[in-house]
């Protein structure tokens, strides 16, 4: 039931009038042609104001919970009341409540969210970092973490927060990784009509091993489907014209994994994980303790894999490090590997293709005398490398 301003105190009356004014402005905006506010500056401002409104909602829900104004209606919890009266999923209401209550212990985070400088996902990560074991360190570094949240892409900030957690609470980070390892599980069951269904849950390292091989085989099937469609159609096909959907190719790739495992010789060579120890890089750029996919891990989580792994050492020194002639045209060998380890992904601002899927590009073009060394190399995916050079798209099929 709507509350009339005359039925509430002047304080709440003024607030309801403000909400009403905001609502009318939103109605006008919703009625306008979206192309009138689809420019880059408007998108940035919309996202900023959306974050502000989410912050207001979370703080209001937390205060509503503490005030227990939901109890007279017979609701057992504030979440149940919001679910019934606002038609908001309980999971979302709980998320709002959790975020709103967390802000009480993170004043700098609260101010940044209130200003729209960060979003709810940032608050979730920072709230997980603020624990009884890290309280003193978080109070000391809260401003620094918020500045990183403002400056970095979200995935990059997530890595920074994970490294901070390792530094502030190394035992807790190791315990968390061990707890994730204990949650690994696979289920596969047959339905009444003979179909199979299941679910997989892996720790980061095991998941990376399975995912990498599944993706590799799926790419093989994708290229085969592309070639078959091109031959059938007599032209370059569209994605929807391929014989299999992505989900079907993943299913077939999983069957292929099992088939190859069954036919492999018992004394065959088992693939071994590769661990790279980076020496010297931490001194001037920061610690690296993560998978190639970007998942940050504690060093203790690697212990169970050491007996069956290969190792390489990458030594970083101030200045330039050269393993091939600086007059060579292409980045190869250890020079390329060093750049992959340093950049981790495509260095274009709007891209996150993993570095091992990228080309290594000269910052100062080779044709202008740019040397082929670590200092003049950077990871660029094929798209952004071609975009920089103005080259046409390739004839070969794209990656899925």
ABEGO torsion letter per residue (X at the ends): XBBBAAABBAAAAAAAAAAAAAAAAAAAAAABBAAAAABAAAAAAAAAAAAAAAAAAAAAAAAAAAAGAAAAAGBABAAAAAAAAAGBBAAAAAAAAAAAAAAAABAAAAAAAAAGABBAAAAAAAAAABBAAAAAAAAAAAAAAAAAAAABBAAAAAAAAAAAAAAABAAAAAAAAAAAAAABBBBBBBBAAGBBBBBBBBBAAAAAAAAAAAAAAAAAAAAAAAAAAAAAAGBBBBAAABABBAAAAAAAAAAAAAAAAAABBAABBBBBBBBBBBBGAAAAAEBBBBBAAGBBBBAAAAAAAAAABBBBBBBBBBEBBBABBAABABBBEAAAAAAAAAAGBBABAABABBAAABBBBBABBAAAGBBBBAAABBBBBAAAAAAAAGBBBBABBBBX
